[in-house]
Amino acid sequence: MTVHPSLQTYADAWTHSIESIAELVSPLTEGEWNGRTPCPNWSVRDIVSHIIGMECEQLGDPRPIHTLPRDLYHVQNDFARYMEMQVDVRRHHTAPEMTSELEYTIIRRARQLRNETRAPETMTRAPLGAEQTLELALRMRAFDVWVHEQDLRTTLGKPGNLDSPGATIVRDTLLAALPKVVAKDAGAPPNSAVVLDVHGPVEFLRTVRVDAEGRGSVDGAPSLGPAVTLAMDWETYVRLACGRVRASSVADDIKAEGDQDLAAAILQNFAVTP
């Protein structure tokens, strides 16, 4: 048995991104590990700690027994607390400790993926004691490491891989959340359409249609009379949708045509990652 074909795409994307991360951080000095990243409240070390922790959970390792300090004011809910645990437990680890644990975790996880024979619909461990399918788990790991690779590249001044295998997975995952952003969060009126035109290393045009009941759906067909058309480059789209920037700080990189109030409401609700 080999990895199920529907999982191979995610495994390949994960491998590409996590090996790129290992390459980025291996030469860093102690001070560089403390650099702030676009990921809110997290340093380079924090991001790598998070990745190590999440992969260890996929390997079935027990979660650390650790009490979070009370002064982590950005930790406001159970999900944030869950994620912060794997980060805070490594906050005082040295650069060699971080790189060696990352390398060892990649070796273990790559071996697990090579030997994966379970069906995509197999239920596996998810955050907060929940369960998710193996396919969703692997897709979200591929998504997560690609986005965090870009966080690290921004901080370290080493742009690249905006069109690597993980980019397509990130595009599809973010687009799946767009109907809710437009129809529910931004309150686009029934029987309206909003067009998103993204250019750059990853290019696409998608239309979110809001039906008579106010439900949103997304497709690749252009709309003849959209209420709003938003045009931006791929990097800006990712940074906005992943909550790395506010629309006001990248206004020059966004072209909004049509109903400006609706456009502003969409951009205000654009971030879809936790």
C-alpha positions, 0 to 999 in steps of 0.5 A: 500500500502507498499513500492514497492519491488524494493525500499525496498532493497534501503530503508533497506540499507539506514536504516542500514547505516544511523543508523550506522552513528548515532551510530558512531557520538552520543558519539563524543566530540566537537573536534572529529567533526572537524576530517579530513575524507578521503572525500576530504576537509570534516570533520566529521561534514561536512559529517554529515551536508551533509547527513542531508541536502540531506535527508531534500531535499528528504523530500521536505524541502526548501534549506537554504538561505546562501552565501558561503565564498569566501575562499572555494577553493575546491568549483570549480563548480555548483555541488560542490557549491550546495553540499557545501551549506548544509555543510557550513550552519552547520559548526558552529553547536555544537555536540548536535545540530548535533546529535539532527538534525541527529536523527530528520531527520532520524525519519522523513525520516524513516517515509516517507519511511515507508509510501512511496506508489509512483511507482519507476519511479515517478519523484522526486527532484534532485540536481541543480533543475533537476529531477530523478526517485524515484528509482534512488534517493533512490539508490543514497541515499543508496550509499551515506550514505554507502560510508560516513559511511566508511569515518567516520569509517576510521577517527574514527578508527572503521572499520566495515560494509564493507559487510552490505546491502549498500555494494552490492548497492555500488558495482553495482553502481561503476561497472556500471561506469567501462566501461566508465573508461576503454573504454573512459577515459583510452582509452583501444583499440577496441576488448580488455578486462580488468578483475577486480578481487576483494576479501575480504568482497565483492568478484566479478570478472568482465570483461570490454569488448571494442567492435570494435567501442570502446564501453565498456560493463561489464559482469561476464564471465572471459576473456581468454586473457585480456589486463589487469587484476587488482586485489585488496581487496574490501576496496581498490576498494571502496576507489579508485573508490570513489576518497578517495585515489590515486592509487600511495598511495595504489600501494602495495594493487593492483596487475596489470598484462598485459599492464602496461601503460593501467593499469596505465591509468585505475587506474589514471581514476578510481574515478567515484564519483563527 
